[in-house]
């Protein structure tokens, strides 16, 4: 794309490619969207698995075990990987703008010295596609006093918000995050968004541990389905201080990843749990911590919950969440985003497509009430061809 072909900042609509790889560190999702003031429409979604060697290096960096030289090399290698798969073979229309979230390897939002780091050099996407790329979204909110998360709230509102309804959108990535859209009264919805705690990350860490890295997930919840959860351990774990912490709040692998599993494993072994019982207990922990956060931190319970992200493909986890939420409110309805026309893995990349479009238009992308920022801020840094 030549300079004269650069997308206008006043264009009524743009084709924006959102790129997201989450806390689970297993794959990257691409979502090409048509974005305008009138809304956002998914044109195409495609996932790409990380090669085993790249996945191993990313996990190593997320555990803080990579040197500065190794991390710098990984930043560029990941940028090249993103660029290599940015044009699907059957893609009929090229993107005009890109929103690159990158791979989080560190997220520490607590004051007084918050920090976050997403790997993936955007220059390679700029060179490959010859379009502007917006990246490093979280730092702008953090600099304004926010948690740098959650940032998908505006997307959830635009796509799933309904006047006269109270809907929660719950993404089940490595970490579970919820957006509560309470639009039952008034001209504007009441929004609350925060991370509830673990989702897939603990399950993935456990399976990798038990299989020596040969398997990376409890596919379809098959291990958990063969076990029984420990009520005694769940009762103790649900007293974790993070669950009691009031929003705005966000978390990551540093709390609910490898360190959490390292503490939980000897407890489960002492309790005589089999591997299947351990997976059942960790799955139930995700479901019940999600419901606990709803009870503690939402002013009222929603009428319906939309589940998205990779965890929405785990029927055992979804069933556990349904049961946990129905215990709070028997009439509460639970559906997956797939049932509503949005593939579960497309939600987060599409959210960053929207954020890129907002940044290109010079508009703020955060909601201070949900991130804790002092003000609405323009999020992301623009790299141009």
N, C-alpha and C positions, 0 to 999 in steps of 0.2 A: 504494500500500500504506500503510494507516494504521499508527500506532505499534503498535496492538494486533495487527496482522497481521505484524509483524516476525518473521522466522524465529527459532525458539528455538535457542539455542546447544547445547541438549541434544537437538535433533531427531535421530532415528536416520539420516535421510537428507535431502538437499536437492537441488533442481535448481540447478546452478551453471553460469553462463555464463562460459567462459574466452575472453579476447580477446588475440590475439597478432599483432603485426606485427614481422617479424624484420629482420636486418641487411641483407637484400637491398633493403628499402624499396620493394616493388612492390605489396603488397596487405596486407589484414588478414584473419585467419582467426578465425571465431567457432565455438566448440564448446559446445553445451549438454549437460551431463552430469548423470547421477544419481550422487551421491557419498554413500557411507556407509562405516561401519567395515568392511563386507563387501566393498567394492571400488568400482570406478568404471565406469560404463557410458555409452557415447556414445549420446545421444538424437538429436542433429542437428548437422551441420557445414555451414557455408556460408562461402565466401570472398567478399570484396569488393575489387575493384581500386581502388587510389588513383587519383583523377583526375590527369591529366598535370600540371596546375598544382600540386596539393598534393604530388605525388611530387617535382617539381622543387624545391620549397621545402624538403622534408625532406632531400633529398640535399645541398642547399646548407647546411643547418644541420649535417648530419653531417660536412661538409668543413670546418666552422668558418668559413664565409663569411657567416653571417647575423648581423646586429647583435642586441644584447640586446632591442631593441624588436621586431624581426622574429621573434625566437625566442619572445618572450612571446605575440605574436599567434598564432604557429603552435601553441603549446601549447594555446590555447583553441580554435582552428579544428579541430585534430585531435581534441580532446575532443568537440566537436560532431559531427564526422564519425563517431566511434565510436558515439555515442549514436543517430545517425540510422539506423544499419544494425543495431542491436542486437536487433531483432525481425524475424526472417525472415517473409516473407509467409505461409508455410505452417506457421508454428510453432504447435503445438497447446497447449503448456504454457509459461507464462511463467517466467523464472528467479526464484529466490528470493534469489539471492546472485550477485555478479559478481566475477571475478578479472581485473583489467586490468593486463597487462604494460606497455603503452605502447610507444612507438617509441624505441629507443636511438639517441641521436645522439652519445654520448660514453661510452666505457668504458675507464678507465685504472686497473686493479686493483693496480698495483705500489706497494709501500711506498716511502717513508714517508707519502705523501700520496695514497692511493687516492681515486678519484671515479668516479661513474657517473651518467648522466642519461637518464631516459626521459620523453619528452613525451606529453601527452594528459591534459588536465584531467578528473579523475573526476567532478566535480560535475555535469556534463551528463548522465552516465549515471545518477546518483542521481536527478536531476530527471525524466528521461525514464521510468525504470523504477520509481522509488519503492522501491528495495531497497538494502541496503548494498552498497558497492563497496570491494573491497580492491585497493590499488595500491601502487606504489613498493616492490616486493618486494626488490630487490637491495641496497638501502642497509642493511637490518638485518644481513645477513650481513657486509657490508663493515665496518660499525661494530664487529662482533665479531671483526675481524681476518681475514675471509675475502676471497675474490676477487669475491664477489657473483655467482658462477657456478661450475659449472653448477647450475641449480636444478630441472631436470626429473628428477633422479636418483630421487627417491621414486616418481614416477609410473612411470618405466621399471621399477623394481623390482616395483611392485604389479601392473603389467599384463603384463610380459614375463618376469619372473623365474621360473625353474623349478628346484625342488629336484633335485639330481643332474645339473644341466646348467651349462655355462659359456656364457652368452649375452652378446653385445655389442649394444647399441642405439646406432646411429650416426645422428644427425640431420644432414642436409645442407641447412642453410639458407644464409644468406650465409656463415656460419662453420660448420665441421664440429665437432661435439662427440660424444664417445663416453661411454657408461656401460657399464662391464664388470661383469657380475653373475656372479661365480664361486661357484656353489652346489654344487659337486661334493662337498665334504666339510663336515662340521660342521652344527650346527643353524641357523646364520645364514650368509648369503652374504658373500663378500669383495667389497667394492665399490670401484671406482676410476672416477672420472669427470673429464673435462677436455676442453678444446678442443684439437683436433688441428691446426688451422690453417684455411686457406681452403676454401670449398666453392663456392657460386655467386657470391660477391662479385666475385672477379677476372674471371670470365667475363662477368658483367653489365657491369662497368666497361669491359671491352674492347669489347663489342658496342655500348654507348652511344657510345664514342669513335669507332669505325669508321663508325657510321651517323649521326653528328651528333645523337644522341638520339632518332632515329626508331624504333629498336628497343631494347628493354631487356634482352633475354636471347637466348642461343643456343638457341632452341626445339628440343627433341628432339636437341640436339647436332649439328644439321645442318652448321654451319660446321666444328666440330671433326672431324666424320666425313670431310670433304673434304681434311683436312690431315695432315701427319706431324709428330710431336713431335720436338723437338731434344734428343737425349740429352746433348749437351754442356752445354746450359743447365740441364737438369734436374739433372744431377750437381752443378752449382754451386749452384743454388737450394736443393737439399735439404740443404745445409750451413748453412742459416739457424739462428741461435742459438735461436730459439723451439722448434724441433723437439727440440733436445737438452735443453731445460729440463725438469726433473722436475715432475710434478704435486704439489700442486694448481697449475693454471695456467689462464688464460683469455685470450682475445684478441678483436680486433674489427677494424673498418675502419681504425683508426689504424695498424695494422701490415700487414694483408693486404687493404686496400682501395685507394683511389686512390694513396696514396704508393708502395705496392708496384708497382702497374701503371706508375706514372711512371718507376720505376727499371728495370722489366723491358722496357718498350717500346723504348728505344734499343738495349738488348742484343739484342732479337729482330730489330730492323731491321738492325743491324750484321751479324747472322748470315744475313741475306738471306731471312728467313722471310716467307711470304705471310700474309695475314690468317687464312687457314684453318689454316696451320701454327701461327700464334700461338695460336689457340683450341685446337688439338690439344695444344700444349705446356702451356698453362694448365690444361686439363682433366686431363692426365696428372699435372701438379704436385699438384693436389688429391688424386688417387687415391694417388699414391706417398707423399705426406706423411702421409696417413691411415695407410697400412700401416707406414710408418717409425715413427710414434708407437706403434702396437701393438707392434712389435718391441722398441722401446726401453723402454716404460713399463708394459707389462703383464707380470705375473709368469709367466703362461702364455697361450698363444693360445686364443681361444674355439673352441667347436665350431660355433657359428653366429653370424651377424651379421644384425641387422634394420636395414634402411635406411629412414629416414623423411625428411620434409621435401621441399621443392621439388626438390632435386637428385635425389631418387629417381625423378623423372619423366623424367630425362635418360638415355636408354638408352646413350649413348656414355660418359657418366661412370660409370654403374652397371657397364658392361662393364669399364672400366678398373680400377674398384675390385675387381671379382671377380678379375681377372687378378693385380693386385698382392697381394691377400690369398692367392690360391691359391699364389703363389710362396713365401709364408711357410708355408702348410699346405695341401697338395693336397686334404685331406678337408674343409676348412672350407666350410660351407654359407652362402650369402648369399640372403636373401629381403627383400622390401619389406614394410612394415607393412600395406599394402593386402591382401597375401596372408594376413595374420593377423587381418583384420577391423577394422583401424584405418586409415582413409584417411590417406595420408602427411602431409597438411597439418593433420590434426586433432590430432596428437600434442602439439605445443607449447601450443596453447590449452587442451587438456584438462589438461595438466600444471599450468597456472596456475589452472584451475578447482579442482583438488585442493589447491593451495597456499592458495587463498582459503578453502576449506572448513576446512583445518587452522588457519588464522589465526582464523577465526570461532569455532572450537572451543577456541582458546587453546593450540594445540599447535605445537611448532617445525616449521619447514618445510625447514631446511637439514640437511645431513649434514656436520659439521665435517671428517670424514676426506677428503671430496671437495672442499670449498671452501677448506679451510685455516683456518676460523674457530676461535676459542678454545673456543666452546661452541655448543650447539644453541640457535637463536634463533627467536622468533616473527617471521615475515617479513610485511611489508606494513602499510600504514596504512589504517584503516577510515574511510570516509566514509558517513554514515547520513542517511536522509531525515528 
